[in-house]
Amino acid sequence: MPAERTDEKRKYIRFEIPLAVEVAVDNKGHLSEKGRITDVSRNGMRLVVNEDVLNEKEEVDLRISLPGKGVLIPAKGEIIWKQSKDDHWEMGLRIISIDKTTKSDILEYAYRMWLENTHRL
């Protein structure tokens, strides 16, 4: 099991946000894995999946479910790191491509969620 991450290389603040996602890897025979995004930033996100089927430096196609949109949002990411956690795998993704308006919608949703949670404290 990989060691806990202690090196912090982030340039942008991350917002905790629960989003459902489908992950596809073309070079693995159209492998598709369901998972969730647990946090997002301007240039990245944390992906959680149940199976160890993805590798570091691998490019993946994402279809993100944003509440209220009614459609799956396409994006492409690169796995920068991964680690085993109990019964699942967590991975840091660098966003390679996503529609600018959609990216803004995701960050706006994450910010609203953060504000709601902050005001509950």
N, C-alpha and C positions, 0 to 999 in steps of 0.2 A: 504494500500500500504506500503510495507517495506521501511524503511529508507535508504537513500543513504549509500553506503559502504564507511566508513572512515577508517577502519582497513586495513592495508596493510601487508599481510603475504607472499608476493611473494619472492621467492629465485632467480628467473631468470627473465631476461628482456623479455618483451612481444613485439611482432612485430604485428602491425596492418596489417591484410590481409583479403581480402574478398574471402571466399570459400563457395561454395554451399555444403550442407550436408543433408543426410537423416538420421533420428534418429529412431531407433526401440527399443521397450521395450517388451521383450518376456512375462513378467508376466502380461501384459495388453492385452493379446490376439493378439499378433503381431502388436500392435499399431505402425504406421509409421507416422512420422511428417517430413515435409520438413522445412529446416531452413538455417541458414548461420553461419559460423564461422567468427568472426570479428577480433580476435587476437589469437596468439599462442605463447607459450613459450616451453621450453624444457620438462616441465612436465604437461602442461595444456593448456586450450583454453577457449575462451568465445563463447558460443553458443547463438544464437538468434532464437526464434521460435514465431509464432503468437498465439498459443493456450497454455493455462495453463494445460498441460497434464502430466508434469513430476515433480517429487518430489526430494527434497534434499535426499542425501544418496542412491539414486536409481542408479543402473548400467544401462547404455544404450549402444547399439551397434550403431556405426556410419559408414556411407559410405560417404567418403569425395571425392569431385571432385576437383582434382588438375589440373589446366590448363596445357595442353600439354601432359598429361598422357593418356587420352582417356579411363580410367577405373576408377571405384569407389574404393577408398582405404578403406579397413576395419580397424576399430579400436574399442576399448572399453573404456568407460570412466565412472566416477562416478560423479554425480552432487554434488558439494560441497556447493554451494549457489545459490539462485535465487532471482530475483526481477522483479517487474512489471515496465515497462517503456512505458508510453503513450499507444500505441496500440500493444505492444509485450512484451515478457518475455526474460530477459537475464539471463544466467546461467554460472557459473564457473564450468568447468569440470577438474577433475584430470585424466590424461591419465593412464589407467590401462594396456592396451596392444596395441601395434602397431608394425609392422615390423620395425626393426632398420633402414634399408635402406630407407623405405618409410618415416619414421619420419625425417630422414636426408634430404630427398628430399623436404618435406614440409618446414622445417626450412631454407633450402637453398633458396627456392622460396621466403619465407617471407623476408629473408635478402636482396635478390636482389630487391624486391619491396621497402624495406626501403631505400636502397641506391639510387634507382631511385627517390624516393620522396624527399630525402635529397638534392640531387643535383639540384632539381627544385627550391629550396628555394633561 
